[in-house]
């Protein structure tokens, strides 16, 4: 038994340095003839499987939803506002309403609309069901065109538009505008407003 343990230790100690050397060489490997386009800065690239990648996906959908709404003659929010709202209301795409109803914007159901029950402000409420993220965004834009939010379209920054939503009681959270503005800043969403 003593010899078996000694033999095992000798084998393990012989293999570990070789594994470390191989791993070190692998991390230092640079293939020849890599095009210069791969020398792009990575700080602007979305990280796969992170909140950044979700925000970029949402921003792209927001741009499409906004373009579609403009073609229908609707006034539209800034892409940064719509994207921040989806990130906030959906819990970064992981919330119950997203999984149960594709409701990314926290929109309540009216009579006759398909719905799911969810807790909001301590009460169970009906929230509208959607077929997709784009359908949820399109409905959010339609709701934002309600007269009680008309001040929103005079604002040219995320905080101003979010404050107009808050003042029009889109959400009951009195810190709604600050939260959306903070998300827009955190993910640099204003770059989509140009």
C-alpha positions, 0 to 999 in steps of 0.5 A: 500500500505504501508503494502504491501511494508513493507511485501515485504521488510520483505519477501525479507530480510528474503530470502536473508540471506538464499540464501547467506548461501546456496550459501556459503555452495554450494561453500564449498561442497567437495564430499566424495571419490573423486579420487586423479586424480582430484587433478591435477593442473589446470594451464595446463588444457585448459579453455573451451570457451577461446583462450587457448582451441582453441590453443590446438585444433589447436595444435592437428590438427597441429600434425596430419597434420604434421604427414600426411605430413611426410608420404607423404615425405614433410618437415614439420614446427614445430607444434608451428609455424603452430599453431601460424600461424593458431591462427594469420591468423584466428583471433583466429578462428573467422575471416571472412576467417574461417567462409566463407571459412575454410581458417585458414592460409590466403592462396590466391587462384590461378586461377581455385581454389574455392575462396572467396573475402576478403580485404588484405593490403587494396585490395580485393583479392581471398582467397582459400576455404577449407573443413576443418581446416586440409585441410587448414593446409595440404595446408599450409605445401605444400606451405611451401615446396616451394623452396623460404621457404627452409631456414625454415627447417634449423631453430629449433625454432618458430621465426627462421622458422617464419622469413624464412616465412617472408623473403620468402614473405609468408606474406607481414607483416614485423612483421610477425615473431615477431607476430607468435613468440609472439603467440607461447610464449603466449600460450606456443606452444613450448611444442608441438615441442618435 
